[in-house]
Amino acid sequence: MDITYKLSKFIVDTRLSDIPDNVKEHAKLCILDWLGSALAGSKTNVADIVASILNYSTDYGESSIIGMCRKSSCLYASLVNGVSGHAVEMDDILEKAIIHPAAPLLPASLAVGEKLDLNGEDLILAVILGYETEIRLGIALNPSHYRFWHTTGTCGTFGSTASVGKLLNLDLKSMMSAFGIAGTLASGVTYVFGTMAKPLNPGIASMNGVLAGLLAMRGLKTIENSLDIENSYLNAVSEGFDPGIIIDGLGVNYEILNNIFKVHASCGHTHAAIDATLDIIKRYGVEADDIKEVLVGVYPIALDKVGEIKYPETPEEAKFSLTYCIASAILYKRVGIDEFTVDKINDDKAIELINKIRVYVDEECRGARLGCSKVKIVTWDGKEYVSKVDKPRGYPENPLTKDELVDKFRILASKALDEKAINEIIYIVENLEEYNIRDLAGLASACKE
């Protein structure tokens, strides 16, 4: 079907004037949302560890490291920023592709755009094209791909390659080669879920997208039909994918509009159950001491990814522990980044609640890839309260308002920036066409004037 050619041509030929206004405005929200996640994530232990191995300077380098007042090469900046952007689990997701689309491509785009001193219009276009690339690949490859492979790391490598290729102004043949290079670099497995290594997947995908683009620009060539051949990356990591999904409607139907802005600081497979639990306790005033039993119905993927860790020992495990997330929702009426501490995970009341929670596959949710949960809370006085959520808050069918997204950014960004810098970033992103990428990256680096 000439997937490689058609996808590459779409990336090379598309101009910002070809993009509908609502898509451009949505891309700005995606940028702001990821920046908040990265700023909060820059203060995590995993971001510190990754940054500690790099050569960097406070005043010299190609690209800024978010939240750390440091610079490094665009390769290393994209790696650290990719890790930071995923570390607190607040970056966006997309249901059909089972992917965090911003996580790999935005740090790559920001790093390369800053290196080249490009403008905000360039960033908006690169982000949109990267989203379309990785999301379409993710939809085509899943759900079989996700059994072993972390779509954010794998398909995200192709998304960051697309974004970087556009920023580098690659010609058609070079863009096709870049995808061929990306196919031999793409990786990321799901066994790291619940560990400090999980954010490495988008970090490495981001860095590898930069690497693929730079190598292709310098003339490194490989086969030009890497997505079409029998032993292609797509065939290697999936079962029976539909290639038409990747190219049908390119430039007409924009998948970026279907992304999900996260409300809770945990794996996306926990969100429907959290929302259902919050609905019950808020609507009926149920408190922790009232509860005898909690039954949490989910879909098979959720049971596999977040149903195995009943008693988490670390914040990373807790983000992939559906039982802890439900306990947090009941105890604290929220599941934000401040709920994932060792003290709260080991709290006696949390453990007492976890003992009362049972997770199972509910037939009404069986076919879901992401979202869908039915929660039943049984109280000691014999009452039963049930809530079913198919589309949690933040999904396109149940969206957050722009004001809510800005408030989310303020909360996350406050972990690294003062109010003045936060307000300036919000203004720049809203008016991104009028600014250079260096303006945005400089503020996000958290260097004081």
N, C-alpha and C positions, 0 to 999 in steps of 0.2 A: 504493500500500500504506500510505499515511499514515505514512511513516517518520518524518518530522519530529515529528508529533503523538505517536506511540507512544514514540519515544525521549525526547522532552521530558517526557512524562507519567511515564515510568519514573524519570527523574532527580528530578522534582519530588516525586513521591509516596513514593519509597523512604526508609525510615528505617533507622537502624543496627540496630534490633531485627529487621528483615527479613533481615539478612545472616547467613549461617551462620558459626559461630565459626571454622571453619578458614579461611574467606575473610578474616575480620578479622585473624587471626594472620598470614596470608600477606602481607596488606597492610602490616603492621608491618615485616616483613622487607624488603619493597620500599622502604619509607621509609628504613630503616637503610642498605640497599645504595646507594641514590641519594645519601644524605648523605655516605657515604665517598667516592664518586666526585666529588661537588661540592667537598668539602674538599681533596682532592688537586688537582682542577682549578683551584681558586682560586689556586694557585701557578704557573699556567702563563702564558706570555706573552700568549696570546690573551685570557685573562680580564683581565689587567692593561690591555690595550689597550682593551677594551670598557668597563671600569670608569673608565678615565681620561677619558672624554668626558662623564661624568655629574656632576651636582651632587649632592653627598652631604655628610654630616656624621658625626662619630664619636658624637655623642650625640643627634641629632635626626633624625627621619624616620619614615615609616610602617612600613618593613620593613627587616630586616637583610640585608646582603650577606654571604654565607657566606665565612668564612675571612679577611675583610678588615677587621673591626672598623669597619664603616661602615654607614650607613643611607641610604636614599633613598626615593622614592615606591614604592608597590607595583608600578607599571609598570616602573620602571627596575631595581628589585631583582630582579624576575622575569626580566628580560632578562639581567642579569649572572649570576645564579644558574643560569639555563638554559644559558648558555655554559659556565660552570664545570662543571656536572654532566655535560657531554658531552665535555669537552676531553681527558680521558685515556682515553676509549673503554672504560670499565669499567662503564658503566651497563647496566641490564638490556635484554633484547631479547625479541621474540616471533616464533617461526618463521613461522607462517601469515600473519601480518600484515606481516612484514618491517619491524618498527618497534621503536624504543627507547621503551617506553611511559612510563617514569618521567620521561624527560628534559624533555618540555614541560610536563607537568601538575603535577609535584611542586613546582617553583619557583613556579608560579602559585598553587598551593594554600597553600604556606607563606607567601608574601608577603601574600596577601589575608587569610588566617587570622590572621596577626600584626597586620595593620592593624585588623581588627575585634575583636581580642582573643577569638578563639574558642578552643574546647577541643580536646583530642586526639581525642575522639569525632567531632567535626566533620571533622577532618582525615582520619581513617580512612575515613569515609563518602565524602567528596569524592574521595579517591584511588581508591577502588573504582569509583565511578561514572564517573570520567574514564577509567580503564583500560578499562572495558566499552565505552565510546563509541568511543574511538580504535582499539582493537583490532578491533572488529567492522567498522568502516569500512575498516580496512586489509586485513582478510581479504577483504572484498567487492570491493575495488578491485584487488587484486593477483592475479597478478603483472604485468599490463600497466601498471599505474600506475608501478611502480618502474623502468620503462625510462627515464623522464625525471625523475620526481618522488621526492623524499625523503619517505617516508611519515611519518617522525618530525616533519618540519616541517609537512606538509600535514594529515594526519589528526590529528597532535598538536595542531593549533590547535583542532580540535573537542573533543579530549579535555580540554585545559586550559579551554576554554569551559564544558564540562559541570561540571568540578570547581568552577570559580569561580562558575558559576550556582547551584550547590547551596549554596556558602558564603554567597552573597549572598541566599539564600532567595528566588530569583526565582519568580514565579508562572508558570503554564503558558504564557500568551501571551508573556510576557517571555522565557522560556526558548526558545521557538520563534523569537522575533526574534533572540535571541543567536546561535543557530545560523545564521540568515540573515546576520548581520553577520560571523560567523566565515568563512562561505563566500567573502566578498569580500576577506577578509584572508589566508586560508590560502595559503602558498607554501612554497618550498624545493625546490631542484633538486639532482640528483646530480652535476652537473659540479664541484661544490665538494669532492667527496670527495678526500681526500689533500691538502687545503689547510687553512690556518688558518681559512677561512671556514665550514667544515662545522659547527662548534658554533653558528654563528649561527642555523642552521635551528631547532633546538629552543629557543634563546633567544628568537628572534622569535615562534615559535609560542606560547611561554609568555606573553610580553608581550601578544600579540594576543588570547589567550584572556582575559586580565585586561581588556583594552580592550573586547572584545565584551560581557563580563559587565557591566562598569560602565556602558557606554553603554545597554545594554538596561534596566538598573536605573533609569537616569535618564530613560527614556521614549523613547529612539531606537527607532523601529519600522521594520520592513521586512516583506517577505512572510513568511507564517507556514508556508509549505510548501516551503522552499528546497531540501530534500533530495528532493523528489518531482517537481518540474517537469521538463519536457523539457530545458531548458537549465540544469539543476542543476549544481552543482559536481561531483557524482559522475559525471554523464555527460561532463562536460568533460575529466576527467582519467583516464578509464579506458575500456576496451573491453569491453562486455558484462558488466558487474558484476551480481551476484545480490543484489537488495535484501533478500531474505528473510534473508540471513546477518546483517544488521544488527539485526533485531528478533526473530528466532526464538530462543526460550529466554531472553529477557531476564529477569533475576531468578531464573532457575533454574540455568542453566549459566554459571558465572563464568569468563570467559576469563583473568582475572588469575592463576588457578592454573596456567596454561600458560606463564607467562613464564620466561625463561631468565636465570640469574644468571651473568655472565661471569667466566671464570677468567683469560683472557688480555687484555692491554691493546691489542688490535688489533681491526680490523673483524671482525664476527661471521662473515663469509664465510671467514675464515682459520682458524677454530677447529677444525673437524674435521681439517683437514690438520695442524695443530699437534699435536693429540692423537694422531693416527696416527704422526707422526714421533717424538714423545716415547715412545710405546709401543714402537717399534722400538729406539730407542737405549737405553732403560732395560732392556728385556727381553733384548736381545742384546749389550749393552755396546759398541755401535758408536760409534766416535769420529770426529771430523771428518777426521783424516788417513787413516782406513780407506776413505773414500767415493770411489767413482769417478763415480757418477751417482745422481741422485734424480729419480724420476718422480712427479709429483703430479697425480692425477686428481680433477677437481672437476666441478661442474655449470655450465651456461652462465652463470647470473647471477654466480657466483663468478669465473669467467674474465673476465667483463666488468668487474666492480667491483674485483677485487684481483689480476688476472692481467696487467694492462697495465704496471704500474710494476715493472720488473725491478731497476733500480738506483736506489733512492730517494736523494734528496739532502737531505731534511729529515725530522725526526721525524714530521710529518704524513703525508708520502708513505710513510714506512716502515710506518705502521699500515695502509696500503692496498696494501702490497707483499707478496704471498704468498711470493715468493722470499726476501725478507729475514726474514719471520716464521719460515720453515722454517730458514733459516741460524741465527737466534737460538735456536731450539729445540735445534738440534744443538750449537751452541757453548756456550750458557749453561744449557741444560737447563730453560729457562723463557722466557716472553715476557711479562714484566711491564713496569710503567711505566719502570723503570730501564734497560730494554734499548733504549729509544727515545731515544738521544742521538746527536749528530752524530759523536762519536768512535766509538761502536760501529757505527753505520751505515757509516762509512768504514774500519772495521778491515780490514786486508788479508785476514785469515782469513775474514771474512764475505763479502767480495767473491769470494774464491776459491771458497767454497761456492756462492754465487749462480750462478757460471759453470757449475756442475754440475747445476743444477736446471732441469727442464723441466715446465711446467704445461700440461695438456690437459684436454679434456672426456672424462670416463669415462662409458661408457654406463650403468653401474650407478648413477650419480649424476644422470643427465640430468634427471630430473623434480623434483629438490629445489628448494625456495625458499631454504633455509638449512640449513647442516650438510651432511654427506656428503662424504667424501673417501677415496680409496684411494692410499696412498703405497707406493712401492717404492724401497728403497735397495739399490743394487748396490755391492759393495765391490771393491777392487782384486784380491782373491784369488778373485773369481768368484762369491761368495755373493750371494744375493738374499733380502732380507727384505721382507715385505709386511704391511701392516696397513690394514684398512678400518674407518672410523668413520662410523656413521650419525647418532648422537646424542652430541655431545661432552659433556664434563663441564659440569654446570650446567643441562643440559636437564631437563625434568620426568621424562623416562625414565632419566636418569642424574644425579640431583640432588646438589647440595651439602648437607651437613648444616647445621643451624643453627649449630653451633660453627664450621664452616668459613666460613660467611657472617660471623659475628662477627669471626673472625680476619682476614678480608678487610677488613672495616670498620676494624679497628685499624691495619692496615698503611697503608691509604689515608689515614685521618684523621690519622695521625701526621705527615703532611706539613704539617699546619696547627695541630694541637692537642697539648697535653700529655696525659699519661696520665690525670690526674684528670678533665679535661673529656671525654676519650674514654669513660671508665667511666660518667660521669654521663649522657652521651647514650645509651649502650647501655641503661642502667637506665630512662631516661625513655621511650625507644621501646618497650621491653618492657612498660611500664606506662602507655602513652600515654593511656588513658582517664582517668587520674587527674591529668593535667597540662594546662596551657594551651599553645597553640602558641607563645606568646611565650617560655615556658621553654626550649623546644627551639631556637627560632631564636636566642635570646640566646646559648646555649652554642655553637651552630654558627658564630656570627659571629666567634668567636676573640678576643673582647675580654677582657682580663685583669681580674679583680676588683680 
